[in-house]
């Protein structure tokens, strides 16, 4: 696998955001997709997040979970120590618009395999999909990359084992560890996406529109910390909200990927608030704020 570059993230670049509407969630979801099995080679770089957080941090998350009464999971991978941990690892959540990140990675994998640059159309669709979470652009791009079969191949390369791609993107379930592998792939790179395209993916996550810059960025006070993120939000069959955020934090003496997933809130605002409370606990711990 590729190693962590000295300058992990390139300075933020201007992103094409001139067309499309900001979406409020995945539409047209009709249920869980049928499982698919795809065998692919690859050795994921992110270690399994099977360990638990340190006692003091776990106690703080336990207190917060009791206070909110909301189901949430957290996963974190510290690059320097090569250690990963998770809180409530068995939690299952709708992937929602978080799936747009592995869809992007699939596009970049295909361009790398074909030894080509992205077309202007692909760039516009990718930028709308990630920076504005535009669902129409995602529909087009998902069809363009080959849909569930190609996305599942990317999951296999990432070491994602508990998330199955479906014909309806985002309607499937996932967990925090799988999403941690996806976030880390964007931040640190993988050997099946060339560096230039890898840098492009990181810049997109660093340039989400301000209205969607909530999530794992919560509680970061140090201006030297750079954050890249993507959020997802979707109601389940009982109209309860699943709200998730994945991404990476680099600088201010810490480099890590982090994921927070929540389920069961009555409103999107409540889901965001619970998610950001958990993210702030982790960020304060990591950054020593």
N, C-alpha and C positions, 0 to 999 in steps of 0.2 A: 504494500500500500504506500501511497505517497506520504512523506513526512511533513510535519508541521513546518510551514515556511516561517522564516524569521519575522517577516512582515505579513501576518496572517491575513489581514484585510486591507485591501487597497482603499485609498480615499474615496469617499462617496462621489459618484458620477451622476450627471443629469440623466434622468430616465424619461422615456417618451410616455407622457400621461395625457395626451391631448384629446383622446377619444374614449368613449365608453362611460358607463354609469357605475357608481359604487354599489355593489350588491350587498344585500343584507343576509344572505345565507344561501345554502344549496336548495334548489327547488326541484320538484319532480321526483323526490325520493320515495320509492314504493316498498322498501324492505331490504333485508340483508341479501347480498348476492350469493349465488351458489359457489361453494369453495372450489378453488382450482389448485392443481399441483403442478408446479414447474420446477424442474431441477436445473440449476445453473451453477457454474463454478464461481468461486470468489471467497475471500476471507475478510470478513468485516473488521474494521479497525477498532470500533468501539467495544470495550469490554462489557460483559454482561453486568447489568445493574442489579445484581442479586443481593448485594450487601445492604445494610441499613445505614441511615445517617448517624452521625455521632449522637451520643445520648442527649446532650443538651439541645441539639437541633431537633432531634426526634421529639423531645418533650415539648418544644415550642410548637411544632407542627401538630402534635396530639392536642395541645391546649387549643390551638386555633380550630382544629376539626370539631372539637367538642363545642366550642363557642358558636361556630357557624351552623353545625348540624348538616353540612353539605358534603356529598361524596366528592373527594378529589384525590388525585394522584400526582406525585412529583417524581421526576427523574433528573439526575445531574451527572455530568461527566467532566472531571477536572483534567485538563490536558497535561499539565506539568507532572502531576502525580500518577497519571494514567489510571485513575480510580473512578469508579462509577457507583452510584447508589440510587435506590428508589424508595419512595414512601407510598405505601398501599399499592404494591406492584400488581395485584390481581384485579384491579379496577378495569372495567371495560367501558369504552366511550365511543360515540360516533366520531368518525374521522373528520367529517364535514370538510371545510375548505383547507384543512391542513394537508389534504391529499394533493393540493396544488403544488406543493414542494416536490414530492416524488414524481409528479407529472413533468415538472420542469427538468428534473434530473434525467428522466427518460429521454426527453428531447435532446438534452446535451450529450447523453450517452450515444444516441443515434448519430448525431452530428460528428462526434469523435470517431465512431466506427467507420463512418463514410469519409472521414478526413476532409470535412467541408466546414464552411462558416454557416451561421444561421442566416436564413433569408430575411429580408425586411418584414415580411408577413409574420414569420415565426417570432421575430424580436418583438413586434408590436403585440402579438397575442400573449407572449410570455410576460411582458411588462404589465399589460392590463390584468392578467391573471394573478400575478404576485403583488404588484404595487397597489392595485385597486380591488383585488379579489373579484374581478369581473367574471360572472358565471357564463355569459355568452362566449367570451374569449376562451374560457376553459372547455366548454363544449366543443368548440372548433379544434382546439389543440389536442384534446383527448382523442378525437377522431383521427387527427393528423398523425399522431404517434402510433396508432394501431390499437388504442383502447386497452381493455383489461389484460390481454395477453402480454403486451409489452410492458405495462406497468407492473405486472406480477414478476416479470423477469428482473426488473429493477429492484423490487422488494427482495428477491432472492440474492442479488448481488450485494445488497446492503446488510444481509443477515436478518432481515425482518421476517419473523416466523409466525406471528399471531395476527397478521393483518392480511386480508384477502382482497385483491382488486375485484371490482364488479363492473358490469356494464353501465350501471348508474354510479358515477363517481361520487365519493363522499358519503354514501349511505351505509357503508360497512363499519364494523366495529374495529377498534384498535386499542393499544395500551401504551403506557408511558415509555416503556423500554424501546418499543419499536419506533416511536416518534423521536426518541433520543438518538437513535442510529441515523435517522433521516436528518435531523438538525446538525449532527456532527459531520455528516458527509458534505454538507454545504460549507461548514466552517473550515474543515481541515482538508477537504479534497479526497478523492478516490482515484485509483489508478486507471479507471475506465472512463474518466472525463479529463480532457487535457486542461492544462492550467488556465489558459485564457478564458475558456468557457466556465471553469470553476470560479474564477474571479468575478465573472459576469453574474453568476448565481448569487454570490455573496453580496454584490452591490444591490441586486434587486431586493433582497431581504432588508438591506439597510435603508431602502428608499420607499417603504410603504407610505401611503398618504397619511397625513397627520391624524385624520379621523380614526385610523386603524393602527396607530402606534402604541396602543395599550397592550397589556399582557405581561410577558416576561420582562419587560422594561421597568416594571413597577419598583419603586424604592431605590433606584440607582441615582445617587446624588452626585457622584464624581463625574465631572465633565470630561475626563480623560477616557472614560469607558465608552467603547463603541458597541452598539447593539444592532443585531440583525434579527428580524422576527417575521413570523407569519401566524395569523390567528384563524380560528374556525369557529363557527357558531351555527347550531341547527337544533330544531325541536325534534323530539322523538315521537313515537306513535301516541304517547299520552300527553303531548304538548309541553313536556318538560324540556328545559334547555340543556344542551351539551355545549360547553364553551371551552376551547382549548387554545393554547399558545405554545409555540416552539421557537427556539432560536439559539443565539450564542451571544456571549458577552466577552469582550477582549479589551484589555488595558486596565489601568489603575491597579496593577499588581495581581491580576487574576485573569485566567482564560478558561472558559468553560461553556459547555452546551447545557441548556436547561429546558425542561418541558413541564407544563402544568396543565392537567386535564380535569374538568369538572362536569358533573351531571346532576340533574334533578331540581334545578332552580325554576321558580315560577316565571321569572323574567330574564331577559338577556342582560339587563343592567345588574341584576343580582349575581348572575353567573360571572360577569366581568369583575365585580367587586370581590367575590370570593377568590377568584383566580389571582387577582392582583395582590390580595392579602397574602396568599401563600408564596407568590413570587417574591414579594418584598422581604419576607422572612428569609428566604434562601439568599437573595442578593445581599442583604445586610450581613449575613453570615460569611459569604464568600468575599465580599469587598471590605469587611471590617469597618463598616460605617456605624 
